[in-house]
Amino acid sequence: MASKGQADNQRRESRAPVTRRGTVSDGTRTLTCLLQDFSSNGFSVLVNEALPLGQVLELKCELYPAKVLSCTIEVRHVVDTCHGTKIVGMTAPSAALLKQFLEEYYSLKLNFGT
């Protein structure tokens, strides 16, 4: 049986190993980033500098041409410049866009084994 600490670190949902370019902003500056390992709850975000734990950022990422995912994320863990994040705020249209994106990814994976 996992300890409480181990259970807290286990993801409730697997992440799709997809990458997209995006930006994160703290309200005073905007940094380019690379998003990877998507889920409906968060992302792994690579930025050229380490961000502090608990920092809340606005994330923007074009998932499809002219269709931008916009959400608020919180930095939950940091390893060098790789940041595990949790989505803490998102509009209904962005939530629907992310859901569609993940459903298409998993559908393609099931149908074509990619």
C-alpha angles and dihedrals in degrees: 000000000000120000119242091260092051092046090051090055095051115099118236091212133034117246125236110236094229126136130211134165118242147144135254124201133190092194095264102055139017124219129193114237144177117233120206138163097038124201133162088256103046152320144241105248124196115203127169091248138040113262122207121260112261095024112146117217139178110238126200125185132164105229095175130011106294092354110111126191109216122184145141116253134187123214106240102172137005132206109176103303096340113101127194107213139189124211107241099170137020138157120242093251092052091046090052091048093051091046091052091047093052093043090053091048093052092042091054091045092052095044100041105018092234 
